[in-house]
Amino acid sequence: MKTHIDPFQLEVLRHALTGIAEEMSFVVMRAARSPLLREAGDLSSALTDARGELVAQGRDIPVHLGVMSFTVGAFLKIIPPEKLKPGDVWFTNLPELGGNHLPDVKAIRPIFSDGRLIGFAVSLAHWADIGGGWPGSYVANATESFQEGLRLPPLRLFTAEGPDSEKISVIMQNVRGPAEREGDMLAQMAATRTADQRLLALCQLHGTETVETAMAALHDRSEAAMRRAIQTLPAGVFEGEDFLDDDGPDGAPAAVRVRITIADDLAEFDFSATDDAVAGPLNTTPYVTAAAVYYAMKAIAGPEIQPNGGCYRPLRVITRPGSLLHPPLEKPLVGGNHETSQRLVDAIFRAFAPIIPERLAAGGSTTAGLLIFGGAGRDGSWKTLYEPHGGGEGARHDRAGAAATRVHLTNTNNTPAEIIEAEFPIRILRHALRRGSGGGGAHRGGEGSEREYLVLAEEMSLTTMFERRIIPPWGLAGGEAGAPFHCELRRVAGTSEELRGKANLLVHQGDVVAFKTSGGGGYGKA
């Protein structure tokens, strides 16, 4: 391999590699069948080098992209490089294999040039159902991971000769809505094929050796930039904590605690004091923990740094086996991917708040704000509406928080009301800002949103999975907390009830689900 590359050519290749990753995401959104991918964009794309280190990523979902820093490396420990061939596409969703939770299925394609392996294309897509004990694969009272759906070890579902129909059939017989799931799987395959074509074209234009040299140089450049960024932070030891609403023993809050050590150009994040693994599905993996750290450090210290494997070399992440962030294999964890991960970021921000408040925002709507409706669609086939909701952003020292947005690790869109009403037996009665929900202060927190769903089918399943219902988004530097989440079920019979943040239930024709998302915390005293 060449040892030096012209800086101008390196910049050209950096943008080209990033463009490949971004095009992968566009392919999935244009080709997928489920609204969750087509409209909400619950997906991410990445390129890695031959060792599995992240090289480029799309502008997708931060928690996915941090996790994908580990996926190929873990994959290669099970599937050795000599077993890989051009045209292969492997699929897996195992959380312990550099992953997060079962619905996030990764498609991994090895890419070869000049007869040798030069990298991988990875397409991660949230399947709206992966089997398990409840439609949508979120089981609120799950006590083990096996209740949460089908566990896929690395499976080669496509080769240069075409799809492996027998393996694909086994998967599709174990998920709800198989036509949608197969369409989404094919979209992921197509995205990795596009990446293969684009990367080979890049190698033909610049030379394979030059592209490999550029990948290595990008790692080194990002590492140096992150080390410089860490040196701008005050040295010392800083501690922070945040809490899950009611997932500890007997419904008590569950704590996420971090101890941050900044020393010269290195940063260590020790989560050993975090509470033990919980009984329900809010546990998460060490890979998600690392993803939260990577996101927080890029946001705080180096937003312009190219995110790749080198960027993360100066960051050390410690989790305690048996804890909420490093649970036993059998523990459920479907919600921890987007709920507990956000508590990690909030704990990190709160640790840094006394020393660099001007770089931070107050607490925001740091949850997926998730409702999942399941049932027969207008065409009679099984449909799953996986609906994440944004809320208010926390205010900053120089401005108010944004309204009805996605904060930190989530980056999905609303599913438009027109799409919901066209494809599901649901009518959207109301969609508006939640006025007055932002916390007060010198700068107010952003406002949350309101959305009301009228059920038109005789019966549908409903799942809630959200935080910030009990513990609201926190204010910073004397600002007030934002309003917490509120979800109300108004039955057609005239009764109503507030729904818990994690619940599975049935709703019926004429019932209305009214969802109000949290406002952001305020900054500074009013």
C-alpha positions in Angstrom: 0.0 0.0 0.0 1.1 3.6 -0.7 2.2 5.4 2.4 1.4 9.0 1.3 -1.5 10.6 -0.5 -1.8 14.2 -1.8 -4.1 16.1 0.6 -6.3 17.4 -2.3 -6.8 13.9 -3.6 -7.6 12.8 0.0 -10.3 15.4 0.3 -11.8 14.3 -3.0 -11.9 10.7 -1.9 -13.3 11.6 1.5 -16.3 13.2 -0.1 -16.6 10.4 -2.6 -16.7 7.8 0.1 -19.2 9.7 2.2 -21.3 10.2 -1.0 -21.4 6.4 -1.4 -22.7 5.9 2.1 -25.4 8.6 1.6 -26.5 7.1 -1.7 -27.0 3.8 0.1 -29.6 5.4 2.4 -31.4 7.0 -0.6 -31.6 3.6 -2.3 -33.2 2.0 0.8 -35.8 4.8 1.2 -36.7 4.7 -2.5 -36.9 0.9 -2.7 -38.3 -0.2 0.7 -41.9 -1.2 1.2 -42.6 -0.2 4.8 -43.4 3.4 5.7 -40.9 3.1 8.6 -38.1 3.1 6.0 -39.7 5.0 3.1 -41.1 7.9 5.1 -39.6 7.9 8.7 -36.1 6.9 7.5 -35.3 4.5 10.4 -32.1 3.3 8.7 -28.4 4.0 8.4 -25.6 3.2 6.0 -21.8 2.9 6.3 -18.6 1.9 4.6 -15.8 0.2 6.4 -12.2 -0.8 5.5 -11.2 -4.5 5.2 -10.6 -4.7 8.9 -14.1 -3.4 9.7 -13.2 0.1 10.9 -15.8 2.7 9.9 -14.6 4.8 7.0 -17.7 6.8 5.9 -21.3 7.1 7.0 -24.5 8.7 5.8 -26.3 11.5 7.5 -28.5 9.0 9.3 -29.1 8.0 12.9 -26.2 8.5 15.3 -26.9 5.5 17.6 -26.9 3.2 14.5 -23.7 4.7 13.1 -21.8 4.3 16.4 -22.9 0.7 16.7 -21.8 0.0 13.1 -18.3 0.9 14.1 -18.2 -2.5 15.7 -20.5 -4.7 13.5 -18.1 -5.8 10.8 -15.3 -6.4 13.3 -17.5 -8.6 15.3 -18.8 -10.3 12.2 -15.2 -11.1 11.1 -14.6 -13.0 14.3 -17.2 -15.5 13.3 -17.0 -15.4 9.5 -13.3 -15.3 8.4 -12.3 -13.2 5.4 -11.4 -16.3 3.4 -15.1 -17.4 3.5 -16.2 -14.2 1.8 -16.8 -13.9 -1.9 -17.8 -11.2 -4.4 -21.6 -10.9 -4.5 -22.2 -12.1 -1.0 -24.6 -10.3 1.3 -24.8 -11.5 4.9 -27.6 -10.5 7.3 -27.5 -10.5 11.1 -29.3 -8.8 14.0 -27.6 -10.3 17.1 -27.1 -7.6 19.7 -24.0 -9.3 21.0 -22.5 -9.2 17.5 -21.6 -5.5 17.5 -25.3 -4.7 17.6 -28.1 -3.0 19.5 -31.5 -4.7 19.3 -33.2 -7.4 17.3 -35.4 -5.2 14.9 -32.3 -3.4 13.6 -31.1 -5.9 10.9 -27.7 -5.3 9.3 -26.9 -6.3 5.7 -23.1 -6.7 5.2 -21.5 -7.0 1.8 -17.8 -7.6 1.3 -16.3 -5.5 -1.6 -13.3 -6.8 -3.6 -11.0 -5.0 -6.0 -8.0 -6.3 -7.9 -8.7 -9.7 -6.4 -8.6 -8.7 -2.7 -11.0 -7.6 0.0 -10.9 -3.8 0.4 -13.9 -3.0 2.5 -17.6 -3.6 3.4 -20.9 -1.9 2.8 -23.3 -2.1 5.7 -27.0 -1.3 5.5 -28.9 -1.2 8.8 -32.7 -1.0 8.6 -35.3 -1.3 11.4 -37.7 -4.0 10.4 -41.2 -3.1 11.7 -41.6 -6.6 13.0 -39.0 -9.3 13.7 -41.4 -11.8 15.3 -41.6 -12.3 19.0 -44.4 -12.2 21.5 -46.3 -9.0 20.4 -46.8 -7.2 17.1 -44.0 -4.9 16.4 -41.6 -7.0 18.5 -41.7 -4.6 21.5 -42.8 -6.7 24.5 -43.3 -4.3 27.4 -43.3 -7.1 30.1 -40.5 -9.2 28.4 -38.2 -11.0 30.8 -35.8 -12.5 28.3 -34.5 -11.5 24.9 -36.0 -14.6 23.2 -39.4 -13.1 23.6 -38.4 -10.1 21.5 -38.1 -11.9 18.1 -36.1 -13.9 15.7 -32.3 -14.0 16.4 -30.3 -14.1 13.2 -26.7 -15.2 13.3 -24.7 -14.2 10.2 -26.6 -15.7 7.3 -25.5 -15.5 3.7 -28.8 -14.7 2.0 -27.5 -13.5 -1.3 -24.5 -14.6 -3.5 -23.4 -13.8 -7.0 -25.8 -16.4 -8.2 -28.8 -14.8 -6.5 -30.9 -15.1 -3.4 -30.9 -18.2 -1.1 -34.7 -18.7 -1.1 -34.7 -21.4 1.5 -33.1 -19.3 4.2 -35.2 -16.3 3.3 -38.3 -18.4 3.5 -37.5 -19.5 7.0 -37.1 -15.9 8.1 -40.3 -14.7 6.4 -42.3 -17.5 8.0 -41.4 -16.1 11.4 -42.2 -12.4 11.1 -45.4 -10.5 10.7 -46.0 -8.8 7.4 -43.6 -10.9 5.4 -44.2 -9.1 2.1 -43.1 -5.8 3.7 -40.2 -7.4 5.4 -38.9 -9.1 2.2 -39.2 -5.8 0.3 -37.2 -4.0 3.0 -34.6 -6.8 2.9 -34.3 -6.5 -0.9 -33.9 -2.7 -0.5 -31.0 -3.3 1.9 -29.4 -5.7 -0.6 -29.8 -3.2 -3.4 -28.1 -0.5 -1.3 -25.1 -2.6 -0.7 -24.9 -3.5 -4.4 -24.9 0.2 -5.2 -22.0 0.8 -2.8 -20.1 -2.1 -4.4 -20.5 -0.6 -7.8 -19.6 2.9 -6.7 -16.5 1.9 -4.7 -15.2 -0.3 -7.6 -15.7 2.7 -9.9 -13.7 4.8 -7.5 -10.9 2.2 -7.5 -10.8 2.2 -11.3 -10.6 5.9 -11.4 -7.9 6.5 -8.7 -6.4 3.0 -8.2 -7.2 0.5 -5.6 -4.0 1.1 -3.7 -4.7 4.9 -3.6 -8.2 4.3 -2.2 -6.9 2.0 0.5 -4.2 4.5 1.4 -6.9 7.2 1.6 -9.0 5.1 4.1 -6.0 4.7 6.3 -5.1 8.4 6.1 -8.7 9.4 7.0 -8.5 7.3 10.2 -5.2 9.0 11.2 -6.5 12.5 10.4 -9.6 12.0 12.4 -7.7 10.5 15.3 -5.4 13.6 15.4 -8.4 15.9 15.2 -10.2 14.2 18.1 -7.0 14.4 20.2 -6.8 18.1 19.6 -10.4 18.5 20.4 -10.1 16.7 23.7 -7.2 19.0 24.7 -9.6 22.0 24.5 -11.6 20.5 27.4 -10.7 21.2 31.0 -8.6 18.3 32.4 -10.1 16.6 35.4 -12.7 14.1 36.6 -16.3 14.8 36.2 -19.4 12.9 37.2 -23.0 12.9 35.9 -26.1 10.8 36.1 -29.6 10.5 34.6 -32.5 8.2 35.2 -35.0 6.0 33.4 -38.5 6.8 34.5 -39.7 3.6 36.3 -37.7 0.6 35.2 -35.8 -0.2 38.4 -37.0 -2.6 41.1 -40.7 -2.0 42.2 -41.1 0.7 39.5 -38.3 2.9 40.9 -36.1 5.0 38.5 -33.0 3.2 37.2 -29.8 5.2 37.2 -27.2 5.7 34.5 -24.0 7.1 36.0 -20.7 8.1 34.3 -17.3 9.2 35.6 -15.4 11.1 32.9 -11.6 11.5 33.1 -10.0 14.0 30.7 -6.2 13.8 30.7 -4.2 15.4 27.9 -5.5 14.1 24.6 -7.4 11.1 26.0 -11.0 10.8 27.4 -12.2 7.9 29.5 -15.9 7.2 30.2 -16.5 4.8 33.1 -20.1 3.7 33.6 -19.4 1.1 36.2 -21.6 2.8 38.8 -24.7 2.4 36.6 -27.5 0.3 38.2 -27.7 -3.4 37.6 -29.6 -4.9 34.6 -33.3 -4.4 34.9 -36.1 -7.0 34.5 -37.7 -5.3 31.4 -36.6 -4.3 27.9 -34.6 -1.2 28.8 -31.2 -2.9 29.0 -28.7 -2.2 26.3 -25.3 -3.3 24.9 -21.8 -2.0 25.4 -21.8 -1.1 21.7 -24.8 1.3 22.2 -22.9 2.7 25.2 -19.9 3.4 23.0 -22.1 4.9 20.3 -23.6 7.4 22.9 -20.1 8.4 23.9 -18.9 8.9 20.4 -21.9 11.0 19.6 -21.6 13.2 22.7 -17.9 13.8 22.1 -18.3 14.7 18.5 -21.2 17.1 19.4 -19.3 18.7 22.3 -15.7 18.7 21.2 -15.4 18.1 17.4 -18.6 18.4 15.3 -16.5 18.9 12.2 -14.4 15.8 12.6 -14.9 13.1 10.0 -16.6 10.3 11.9 -14.7 7.1 11.4 -12.7 4.5 13.3 -9.8 6.8 13.9 -12.0 9.4 15.4 -12.8 7.1 18.3 -9.3 5.8 19.1 -8.7 8.4 21.9 -12.0 7.5 23.6 -12.1 4.7 26.2 -15.5 3.3 27.3 -15.9 1.1 30.3 -19.1 -0.8 31.2 -19.6 -3.2 34.1 -20.8 -6.8 33.2 -24.2 -7.4 34.8 -25.2 -3.8 34.6 -27.9 -2.0 32.7 -25.3 -1.3 30.0 -23.7 -4.8 29.9 -26.5 -7.2 30.7 -26.5 -11.0 30.6 -27.2 -12.4 27.2 -30.7 -13.5 28.0 -31.9 -10.1 29.2 -34.4 -8.2 27.0 -33.2 -4.9 25.5 -35.4 -3.8 22.6 -36.1 -0.4 24.2 -32.6 0.3 25.5 -31.4 1.0 22.0 -33.3 4.4 21.8 -34.2 5.0 25.4 -31.3 4.1 27.7 -28.9 5.3 25.0 -30.4 8.8 25.4 -30.0 8.6 29.2 -26.3 8.0 28.5 -26.0 11.2 26.5 -27.9 13.2 29.2 -25.6 11.8 31.9 -22.5 12.9 29.9 -24.0 16.3 29.3 -24.8 16.8 33.0 -21.2 15.8 33.9 -19.9 18.5 31.6 -22.5 21.1 32.5 -20.5 22.8 35.4 -17.4 23.3 33.1 -18.6 23.9 29.6 -22.3 25.0 29.7 -21.8 27.2 26.7 -21.3 24.0 24.5 -24.4 22.2 25.8 -28.1 22.3 25.4 -30.5 21.7 28.3 -32.4 18.5 28.5 -34.6 17.7 25.5 -37.1 15.1 24.4 -34.5 12.4 24.5 -36.7 9.4 23.7 -38.0 7.8 20.6 -41.5 8.7 21.8 -42.7 5.4 20.2 -46.2 4.2 19.4 -46.7 0.9 17.4 -50.0 0.0 15.9 -50.5 -3.4 14.4 -53.4 -5.1 12.5 -54.9 -5.8 9.1 -54.3 -3.0 6.6 -56.8 -1.7 4.0 -55.7 -4.4 1.6 -56.2 -7.2 4.2 -52.5 -7.9 4.8 -50.7 -7.4 8.1 -49.5 -3.9 8.7 -47.3 -2.4 11.4 -47.2 1.4 12.0 -44.0 2.1 13.9 -44.4 5.8 14.8 -41.6 7.7 16.5 -42.4 11.2 17.8 -40.1 14.3 18.2 -40.4 16.8 21.0 -38.8 20.0 22.3 -35.0 20.6 22.1 -33.3 22.0 25.2 -32.4 25.7 25.1 -28.8 26.9 24.8 -26.9 29.8 26.2 -27.6 31.9 23.0 -31.0 30.7 21.8 -34.3 29.0 22.5 -34.7 25.3 21.8 -36.2 24.1 18.5 -39.8 22.8 18.5 -40.9 19.2 17.7 -37.5 17.9 16.6 -35.4 14.8 17.2 -32.8 15.3 19.9 -29.4 13.6 20.0 -29.3 10.0 19.0 -32.5 9.7 17.0 -32.9 11.3 13.6 -36.2 9.9 12.1 -39.1 11.8 10.5 -42.8 11.8 11.1 -44.8 9.4 9.0 -47.0 11.9 7.1 -50.7 11.8 8.0 -51.6 11.2 4.4 -49.5 8.0 4.3 -50.9 6.7 7.6 -54.5 7.3 6.4 -53.8 5.7 3.0 -52.2 2.6 4.3 -53.6 2.0 7.8 -57.1 1.9 9.3 -56.3 5.0 11.3 -57.3 8.7 10.9 -55.2 11.5 12.2 -57.5 13.9 14.1 -54.9 16.4 15.2 -51.3 17.2 14.7 -50.0 20.4 16.3 -47.4 22.0 18.5 -47.9 21.6 22.2 -48.0 25.2 23.2 -46.4 26.1 26.5 -44.6 22.8 27.0 -41.0 24.3 26.8 -39.3 25.1 30.1 -38.9 28.7 31.0 -35.6 30.6 31.4 -33.5 33.3 29.8 -34.1 31.1 26.7 -37.1 28.8 26.6 -37.0 25.2 25.8 -38.6 24.0 22.5 -42.2 23.0 22.4 -43.3 19.4 22.0 -46.0 18.2 19.6 -49.5 16.7 19.8 -50.9 14.0 17.6 -54.2 12.1 17.9 -55.0 8.8 16.3 -58.6 7.6 15.7 -58.8 3.8 15.3 -61.0 2.7 12.4 -60.4 -1.1 12.5 -62.4 -3.4 14.7 -59.3 -4.1 16.7 -55.6 -3.2 16.6 -52.6 -3.9 18.9 -50.9 -0.9 20.5 -47.5 -0.6 22.1 -46.0 2.4 23.9 -42.3 2.8 24.4 -41.2 6.2 25.6 -39.4 7.9 28.5 -39.6 11.4 30.0 -43.2 10.7 31.2 -42.2 10.9 34.9 -38.8 12.6 34.9 -39.0 15.6 32.6 -36.3 17.2 30.5 -34.0 19.1 32.8 -33.2 22.8 32.7 -29.6 24.1 32.6 -28.0 27.0 34.4 -31.2 27.8 36.3 -33.7 27.1 33.5 -36.9 25.3 34.2 -37.7 21.7 33.2 -39.9 21.0 30.2 -43.3 19.4 30.4 -43.2 15.6 30.5 -44.7 13.2 27.9 -48.4 12.3 28.2 -50.3 9.6 26.4 -54.1 9.3 26.9 -56.4 6.5 25.6 -60.0 7.8 25.2 -62.2 4.8 24.7 -65.3 4.9 22.5 -67.4 4.0 25.5 -66.5 7.4 27.1 -63.8 6.3 29.6 -60.2 7.5 29.4 -56.9 6.5 31.0 -53.3 7.6 30.9 -51.0 5.0 29.3 -47.7 4.0 30.8 -44.4 4.6 29.0 -44.1 0.8 28.3 -47.3 -1.0 27.6 -49.0 -3.5 25.3 -52.8 -3.4 24.8 -55.6 -3.7 22.4 -57.6 -0.7 21.0 -60.9 -0.9 19.1 -62.9 1.0 16.6 -63.6 4.5 17.7 -60.9 4.7 20.3 -58.6 7.7 20.3 -54.9 7.7 21.3 -53.8 11.2 22.2 -50.0 11.6 22.4 -48.3 14.7 23.7 -44.5 14.9 23.6 -42.3 16.6 26.1 -41.0 20.2 25.8 -37.3 21.0 26.2 -35.7 22.4 29.3 -34.9 26.1 29.6 -31.5 27.7 29.8 -30.6 30.4 32.5 -32.9 32.1 34.9 -35.8 34.0 33.5 
